[in-house]
Amino acid sequence: MATSCKSWILTPMRGLDVGRIQQPGLQSWSSGVSFSKAQRLTVMAGMAAARTPLKLEKVVLTKRQIEEAKHEMDKFVQNISGHPEKRENASPYYLLHEAGQAVYGTVLMFHGFSATTWQTSLLAQYLFDNGFNVYQPSLCGHYFVNPDKNWPKHDFKKVIKEKLVKKLKGDPELAAYIQGFISISLLTPEQAKVAVDRLKALNENELLAAVSDDEFGDAFSEYYESEHLRYLHEAEQRMQEVAPLPGPLFTVGMSMGGATAIALAAIHPDKVARTAVFAPFFKSIDDYKGQFCKLTGPLGCEEKGWYPDMPFLLSCMVEVGAFGHFVRQDKHLNVLAKLPTFIVQTEIDDCADHAAGLRIIKEIEARSGAHGPPHFSTLYSAAEGVPHPMVHPLEASFEGGTNKFWQSLYQETFRFLTEGTVDVDHLHVTSQDPALPQVQALKTPALSVA
């Protein structure tokens, strides 16, 4: 569940951040402990030279390859561009080098839940400028307005919906919660629990079990229909569109986009060479808020704070949690253990549960074994202040923090994709590595939040 995944854009641009309340124009596997430089080294499985993949050799693009890929991508891109429900600043796009130029391969990149392609646009441009073709197709449905119609969401099963909704909406206390609701970011876990516990008074114990099923198992499926796999299926279509391009394919993503990127790698290891993800959404940090969304989303409860001009049902948030659960299944971790991975998290994440991410990293590394491919990961400490939205330097958490290490993050992403290795310590400094392509400074300064 994406329960508090919110941010401010510190620039006078509108309609570009992940979620908003307001808009200005490996250590021990514990979520509460930071780790030192020495401890960080323990999470870098595959650092031995024998396990590090060779550097990529560039391949030369041909005119035919470019034309075939553009033909396939344009079917989607141009359809969105001319659609009456097109969302501002959210259009999918691609960056392709010209025929005769040599490239490392193609990066398929995904932004986070409720965000737009702006969120990862600077990283996309950096990778393009330094030898990659890049395709940013946008998450499923996020290129359209009217989220309740176009974004994946969950709902009560049709055979029980009418009667159940009537009963639940008829409860004065639940009705009051729905009527007075503004934002999941303002809802406390205690308030969420009180609302969910109303099901006991209504003798809806089986529904309570479904709502409380944080693993999205049989209890959840007994009452709900889910569309979370639309995220995967649409991403697979976009992946197919770049098939004519030469060289390896890499998936890169932020938050829900990170879950999408790593899912593609887990399900299509024959097509994805390496995957790099930032603050990947594997699980929500707050189960009670997730349960509140499961219960009230089908009753019409909407998130009104993130985008005042584009509210959306809390049912849309439920699908983020459902997809995260899908990604962390054992069968997918077994496959990811055989692929090079690069996972970056932050200890002060207010959206994705980094402790769940650490457990997944530990599982991948354990299954990879001594002779598996390299896996790299790091966790920014609380003292370093890196927020959940860590990819774009102008995107801040609700508390106002931005990622001061964004340039080294970009450089290490490039190093990982091209060399199959990562200097983890470099991720924790603001200086750039002179041996890697330099990341240009921003021309637009960040604005302070009043």
C-alpha positions as CSV (number, residue, x, y, z in Angstrom):
1,M,0.0,0.0,0.0
2,A,1.3,3.4,-0.9
3,T,0.2,5.1,2.2
4,S,2.3,8.2,2.7
5,C,4.2,8.4,-0.6
6,K,4.0,12.1,-1.0
7,S,6.4,14.8,-2.1
8,W,6.7,18.4,-3.0
9,I,8.4,19.7,-6.1
10,L,10.7,22.6,-5.1
11,T,10.3,24.3,-8.4
12,P,7.4,26.4,-9.8
13,M,6.1,23.6,-12.0
14,R,2.6,22.1,-11.7
15,G,1.4,18.5,-11.9
16,L,4.8,16.8,-11.6
17,D,5.3,15.3,-8.2
18,V,4.5,11.9,-6.8
19,G,1.7,13.0,-4.5
20,R,1.0,16.2,-2.8
21,I,-0.6,17.7,0.2
22,Q,0.4,21.1,-1.1
23,Q,2.1,22.4,-4.2
24,P,4.5,25.4,-4.4
25,G,3.8,27.0,-7.8
26,L,23.2,-4.0,5.3
27,Q,23.3,-4.0,9.0
28,S,21.2,-6.2,11.1
29,W,17.9,-6.6,9.4
30,S,16.2,-4.0,11.5
31,S,14.4,-0.9,10.3
32,G,15.7,1.3,13.0
33,V,19.5,0.9,12.8
34,S,21.9,2.9,10.5
35,F,25.0,1.3,9.3
36,S,28.6,2.4,9.0
37,K,30.9,2.3,6.0
38,A,32.3,-1.0,7.2
39,Q,28.9,-2.5,7.6
40,R,27.8,-1.3,4.1
41,L,30.5,-3.5,2.6
42,T,28.8,-6.6,4.0
43,V,25.8,-6.1,1.7
44,M,27.8,-6.0,-1.6
45,A,27.6,-9.6,-2.7
46,G,29.6,-10.3,-5.8
47,M,32.4,-7.7,-5.3
48,A,35.1,-10.3,-6.1
49,A,36.5,-9.8,-9.6
50,A,35.6,-13.3,-10.6
51,R,32.0,-12.6,-10.1
52,T,31.9,-9.2,-11.8
53,P,30.5,-9.2,-15.4
54,L,32.7,-7.9,-18.1
55,K,32.2,-4.4,-19.3
56,L,29.6,-4.0,-22.0
57,E,30.8,-3.7,-25.6
58,K,28.8,-1.1,-27.6
59,V,26.8,-2.1,-30.6
60,V,26.1,0.0,-33.7
61,L,22.5,1.1,-34.5
62,T,21.2,0.5,-37.9
63,K,18.5,2.6,-39.7
64,R,16.2,-0.4,-39.9
65,Q,16.5,-1.2,-36.2
66,I,15.6,2.4,-35.3
67,E,12.7,2.5,-37.7
68,E,11.2,-0.8,-36.5
69,A,11.5,0.2,-32.9
70,K,10.0,3.7,-33.5
71,H,7.1,2.1,-35.5
72,E,6.3,-0.1,-32.5
73,M,6.7,2.6,-29.8
74,D,4.8,5.2,-31.8
75,K,1.7,3.1,-31.8
76,F,1.6,3.7,-28.0
77,V,3.2,7.1,-27.7
78,Q,1.2,8.8,-30.4
79,N,-2.0,7.3,-29.2
80,I,-1.5,8.8,-25.8
81,S,-0.4,12.1,-27.3
82,G,-3.6,12.5,-29.1
83,H,-5.9,11.1,-26.4
84,P,-8.6,13.4,-24.9
85,E,-7.7,12.2,-21.4
86,K,-4.0,12.8,-21.7
87,R,-2.5,13.9,-18.4
88,E,-0.3,17.0,-18.4
89,N,3.5,16.4,-18.2
90,A,2.9,12.6,-18.1
91,S,3.3,11.6,-21.7
92,P,5.5,8.6,-22.5
93,Y,8.6,9.2,-24.7
94,Y,11.7,7.7,-26.0
95,L,15.3,8.9,-26.6
96,L,17.0,7.1,-29.5
97,H,20.5,7.6,-30.9
98,E,20.9,7.9,-34.7
99,A,21.9,5.2,-37.2
100,G,25.6,4.5,-37.2
101,Q,26.1,5.5,-33.5
102,A,27.3,2.9,-31.0
103,V,25.2,2.3,-27.9
104,Y,25.4,0.1,-24.8
105,G,21.8,-1.1,-25.1
106,T,18.3,0.1,-24.1
107,V,17.0,1.2,-20.7
108,L,13.3,0.7,-20.0
109,M,12.5,3.2,-17.2
110,F,9.5,3.5,-14.8
111,H,8.5,6.3,-12.4
112,G,6.6,5.9,-9.1
113,F,3.0,5.5,-8.3
114,S,0.9,8.6,-9.1
115,A,4.0,10.4,-10.5
116,T,4.8,11.1,-14.1
117,T,7.8,10.6,-16.4
118,W,9.2,13.9,-15.1
119,Q,10.3,12.1,-11.9
120,T,13.0,10.1,-13.7
121,S,13.6,12.4,-16.6
122,L,17.0,13.7,-15.5
123,L,18.3,10.2,-15.0
124,A,16.9,9.2,-18.4
125,Q,18.6,12.1,-20.1
126,Y,21.9,11.3,-18.4
127,L,21.9,7.7,-19.5
128,F,20.9,8.7,-23.0
129,D,23.7,11.3,-23.2
130,N,26.2,8.7,-22.3
131,G,25.3,5.9,-24.7
132,F,22.0,4.3,-24.0
133,N,18.7,4.3,-25.8
134,V,16.0,5.1,-23.3
135,Y,12.2,4.4,-23.3
136,Q,10.0,6.0,-20.6
137,P,6.6,4.6,-21.2
138,S,4.9,5.7,-17.9
139,L,3.2,3.4,-15.4
140,C,0.0,1.7,-16.5
141,G,-2.7,4.3,-16.9
142,H,-0.7,7.1,-15.3
143,Y,-0.5,9.0,-18.6
144,F,-4.3,9.7,-18.3
145,V,-6.4,11.8,-16.0
146,N,-9.5,10.2,-14.4
147,P,-7.5,7.7,-12.2
148,D,-10.6,5.8,-11.1
149,K,-11.2,4.9,-14.6
150,N,-7.7,4.5,-16.0
151,W,-5.4,3.3,-13.1
152,P,-5.4,-0.2,-11.8
153,K,-7.7,-0.6,-8.7
154,H,-9.3,-3.2,-6.5
155,D,-13.0,-3.6,-5.8
156,F,-15.5,-5.9,-4.0
157,K,-16.5,-8.9,-6.1
158,K,-19.6,-8.1,-8.2
159,V,-21.8,-10.8,-6.6
160,I,-21.4,-9.2,-3.2
161,K,-20.7,-5.6,-3.9
162,E,-24.2,-4.0,-3.9
163,K,-25.4,-5.5,-0.7
164,L,-22.1,-5.1,1.1
165,V,-21.6,-1.5,0.1
166,K,-25.2,-0.6,1.2
167,K,-24.6,-2.2,4.6
168,L,-21.2,-0.6,5.2
169,K,-22.2,2.9,4.0
170,G,-25.2,2.6,6.3
171,D,-23.0,2.5,9.4
172,P,-22.8,6.1,10.7
173,E,-19.2,5.8,12.0
174,L,-17.8,4.4,8.7
175,A,-19.8,7.0,6.8
176,A,-18.3,9.7,8.9
177,Y,-14.8,8.5,8.2
178,I,-15.4,8.5,4.4
179,Q,-17.2,11.8,4.4
180,G,-14.4,13.6,6.4
181,F,-11.5,11.9,4.7
182,I,-8.9,14.2,2.9
183,S,-5.6,12.3,2.6
184,I,-4.0,9.1,3.6
185,S,-1.0,11.2,4.6
186,L,-3.0,12.9,7.3
187,L,-4.6,9.7,8.6
188,T,-3.0,8.2,11.7
189,P,-2.5,4.5,12.1
190,E,-4.7,4.7,15.2
191,Q,-7.6,6.3,13.2
192,A,-7.2,3.7,10.5
193,K,-7.4,0.8,13.0
194,V,-10.5,2.3,14.6
195,A,-12.3,2.5,11.3
196,V,-11.3,-1.1,10.3
197,D,-12.4,-2.4,13.7
198,R,-15.9,-1.2,13.0
199,L,-16.3,-4.4,11.0
200,K,-16.4,-6.3,14.3
201,A,-19.4,-4.3,15.5
202,L,-21.0,-5.0,12.2
203,N,-20.4,-8.8,12.5
204,E,-18.3,-8.7,9.3
205,N,-15.6,-10.9,10.6
206,E,-14.8,-12.6,7.3
207,L,-14.5,-9.2,5.6
208,L,-12.3,-8.1,8.5
209,A,-10.0,-11.1,7.7
210,A,-10.0,-10.1,4.0
211,V,-9.1,-6.5,4.9
212,S,-6.4,-7.7,7.3
213,D,-4.9,-10.1,4.8
214,D,-1.6,-8.1,4.3
215,E,-0.3,-10.9,2.1
216,F,-3.1,-10.7,-0.4
217,G,-3.9,-14.3,0.0
218,D,-7.1,-16.4,0.0
219,A,-8.9,-14.2,2.5
220,F,-8.4,-11.2,0.4
221,S,-9.3,-13.0,-2.8
222,E,-12.6,-14.2,-1.2
223,Y,-13.9,-10.7,-1.2
224,Y,-11.9,-8.7,-3.7
225,E,-11.1,-8.5,-7.4
226,S,-7.7,-7.0,-8.2
227,E,-6.1,-5.4,-11.3
228,H,-2.5,-5.1,-10.0
229,L,-1.1,-7.3,-12.7
230,R,-2.1,-4.7,-15.3
231,Y,1.1,-3.0,-14.2
232,L,3.1,-6.0,-15.3
233,H,1.2,-6.7,-18.5
234,E,1.5,-3.2,-19.8
235,A,5.2,-3.1,-19.0
236,E,5.6,-6.3,-20.9
237,Q,4.0,-4.7,-23.9
238,R,6.3,-1.8,-23.7
239,M,9.3,-4.1,-23.4
240,Q,8.2,-5.9,-26.6
241,E,8.2,-2.6,-28.5
242,V,12.0,-2.1,-27.9
243,A,12.8,-5.6,-29.1
244,P,14.2,-4.4,-32.5
245,L,16.9,-2.4,-30.8
246,P,20.3,-4.0,-30.5
247,G,22.2,-4.7,-27.4
248,P,21.1,-5.8,-23.9
249,L,17.9,-4.5,-22.2
250,F,18.0,-3.0,-18.7
251,T,15.1,-2.1,-16.4
252,V,15.3,0.9,-14.1
253,G,12.7,2.2,-11.8
254,M,11.7,4.3,-8.8
255,S,9.3,3.1,-6.0
256,M,6.3,1.4,-7.8
257,G,8.3,1.8,-10.9
258,G,11.1,0.0,-9.2
259,A,8.8,-2.9,-8.4
260,T,7.7,-2.9,-12.0
261,A,11.3,-2.9,-13.2
262,I,12.4,-5.7,-11.0
263,A,9.3,-7.7,-11.8
264,L,10.2,-7.6,-15.5
265,A,13.6,-8.9,-14.7
266,A,12.2,-11.7,-12.6
267,I,9.7,-12.9,-15.2
268,H,11.8,-12.3,-18.3
269,P,15.4,-13.1,-17.3
270,D,16.1,-14.1,-20.9
271,K,15.4,-10.5,-22.0
272,V,16.6,-8.3,-19.1
273,A,20.3,-8.2,-18.5
274,R,20.4,-6.1,-15.3
275,T,18.0,-4.2,-13.1
276,A,18.5,-1.1,-11.0
277,V,15.8,0.1,-8.6
278,F,15.5,3.0,-6.1
279,A,13.3,2.9,-3.0
280,P,11.4,0.0,-4.6
281,F,7.9,-0.5,-3.3
282,F,7.8,-4.1,-2.0
283,K,5.6,-3.4,1.0
284,S,3.9,-0.5,2.8
285,I,5.4,0.9,6.0
286,D,1.9,0.9,7.6
287,D,-0.4,-2.1,7.5
288,Y,-3.3,-0.3,9.2
289,K,-3.4,2.4,6.5
290,G,-3.3,-0.3,3.9
291,Q,-6.3,-2.0,5.5
292,F,-8.2,1.2,5.7
293,C,-7.7,1.6,1.9
294,K,-8.9,-1.9,1.2
295,L,-12.0,-1.3,3.2
296,T,-13.0,2.2,2.1
297,G,-11.7,2.3,-1.4
298,P,-14.7,0.3,-2.8
299,L,-17.0,2.6,-0.7
300,G,-15.8,5.6,-2.8
301,C,-13.2,7.0,-0.4
302,E,-10.8,9.2,-2.3
303,E,-7.3,10.7,-1.8
304,K,-7.9,14.4,-2.2
305,G,-4.7,15.8,-0.8
306,W,-2.0,14.6,-3.2
307,Y,-3.6,16.1,-6.3
308,P,-6.4,18.5,-5.4
309,D,-7.4,18.8,-9.1
310,M,-7.2,15.0,-9.6
311,P,-8.5,13.0,-6.7
312,F,-8.4,9.2,-6.9
313,L,-9.9,6.2,-5.1
314,L,-7.9,4.6,-2.3
315,S,-8.5,1.4,-4.3
316,C,-5.7,2.6,-6.6
317,M,-3.3,2.6,-3.7
318,V,-4.3,-1.0,-2.7
319,E,-2.9,-2.2,-6.1
320,V,0.6,-0.9,-5.3
321,G,0.7,-3.2,-2.2
322,A,-0.8,-6.1,-4.1
323,F,1.9,-5.8,-6.8
324,G,4.6,-5.5,-4.2
325,H,3.5,-8.8,-2.7
326,F,3.5,-10.3,-6.2
327,V,7.1,-9.3,-6.8
328,R,8.4,-10.7,-3.5
329,Q,7.2,-14.2,-4.2
330,D,9.8,-16.9,-3.8
331,K,9.8,-17.9,-7.4
332,H,10.7,-14.4,-8.4
333,L,13.5,-14.1,-5.8
334,N,14.9,-17.4,-7.2
335,V,15.2,-15.8,-10.6
336,L,16.5,-12.5,-9.4
337,A,19.3,-14.4,-7.6
338,K,20.7,-15.3,-11.1
339,L,20.7,-11.7,-12.4
340,P,22.8,-8.7,-11.5
341,T,20.8,-6.3,-9.2
342,F,21.3,-2.9,-7.8
343,I,18.9,-1.8,-5.1
344,V,19.1,1.5,-3.2
345,Q,16.9,2.3,-0.2
346,T,16.6,4.9,2.5
347,E,16.1,4.5,6.2
348,I,13.6,7.4,6.4
349,D,11.4,6.2,3.7
350,D,7.8,7.4,4.4
351,C,6.2,5.1,1.8
352,A,8.0,1.9,1.1
353,D,9.1,-0.5,3.9
354,H,12.8,-0.6,3.6
355,A,13.0,-3.4,6.2
356,A,11.0,-5.6,3.8
357,G,13.4,-4.5,1.1
358,L,16.4,-5.5,3.2
359,R,14.9,-8.9,3.8
360,I,14.5,-9.3,0.0
361,I,18.0,-8.3,-0.6
362,K,19.2,-10.8,1.9
363,E,17.2,-13.6,0.3
364,I,18.5,-12.7,-3.2
365,E,22.1,-12.8,-2.0
366,A,21.6,-16.0,-0.1
367,R,20.1,-17.8,-3.1
368,S,22.7,-16.4,-5.4
369,G,25.5,-18.1,-3.5
370,A,29.2,-17.8,-3.8
371,H,29.3,-18.2,-7.6
372,G,26.2,-16.2,-8.5
373,P,26.1,-12.8,-10.3
374,P,26.9,-9.6,-8.4
375,H,24.3,-8.0,-6.3
376,F,24.7,-4.5,-4.9
377,S,22.6,-2.6,-2.4
378,T,22.8,0.2,0.1
379,L,20.7,1.9,2.6
380,Y,21.0,5.7,3.2
381,S,21.0,6.3,6.9
382,A,18.5,8.5,8.7
383,A,21.3,11.0,9.3
384,E,21.9,11.3,5.6
385,G,18.3,12.5,5.1
386,V,17.6,11.0,1.7
387,P,13.8,10.9,1.1
388,H,11.7,8.3,-0.6
389,P,11.7,10.3,-3.9
390,M,15.4,10.1,-4.3
391,V,15.9,10.2,-8.1
392,H,15.0,13.8,-9.0
393,P,17.0,16.4,-7.0
394,L,14.0,18.9,-7.0
395,E,11.6,16.3,-5.6
396,A,11.3,16.4,-1.8
397,S,9.6,14.5,0.9
398,F,6.8,16.1,2.9
399,E,9.4,17.1,5.4
400,G,11.3,19.0,2.7
401,G,14.4,16.8,2.3
402,T,15.9,16.1,-1.1
403,N,18.7,13.7,-2.2
404,K,22.0,15.5,-2.0
405,F,23.7,12.4,-3.4
406,W,21.7,12.3,-6.6
407,Q,24.7,12.9,-8.9
408,S,26.7,10.0,-7.4
409,L,23.5,7.9,-7.7
410,Y,23.4,8.6,-11.4
411,Q,27.0,7.8,-11.9
412,E,26.8,4.5,-10.0
413,T,23.8,3.6,-12.0
414,F,25.8,4.1,-15.2
415,R,28.7,2.1,-13.7
416,F,26.4,-0.7,-12.8
417,L,24.7,-0.9,-16.2
418,T,27.9,-0.7,-18.2
419,E,30.4,-2.5,-15.9
420,G,28.2,-4.7,-13.7
421,T,29.8,-3.2,-10.5
422,V,29.1,-0.4,-8.0
423,D,31.3,1.7,-5.7
424,V,28.8,1.7,-2.8
425,D,30.8,4.1,-0.8
426,H,30.6,6.6,-3.6
427,L,26.8,6.6,-3.2
428,H,27.2,8.3,0.2
429,V,29.3,11.3,-0.9
430,T,28.3,14.3,-2.9
431,S,31.4,14.5,-5.1
432,Q,31.4,12.9,-8.5
433,D,33.9,10.3,-9.8
434,P,36.0,12.0,-12.4
435,A,36.5,8.6,-14.2
436,L,32.7,8.4,-15.0
437,P,30.6,10.6,-17.2
438,Q,29.8,13.8,-15.3
439,V,26.3,14.7,-14.2
440,Q,25.5,18.3,-15.1
441,A,24.4,20.6,-12.3
442,L,20.9,21.8,-12.3
443,K,20.2,25.2,-13.9
444,T,17.0,25.7,-11.9
445,P,17.7,26.2,-8.2
446,A,15.5,24.6,-5.6
447,L,13.0,26.9,-3.9
448,S,12.5,26.9,-0.2
449,V,9.1,25.9,1.1
450,A,7.2,28.6,2.9
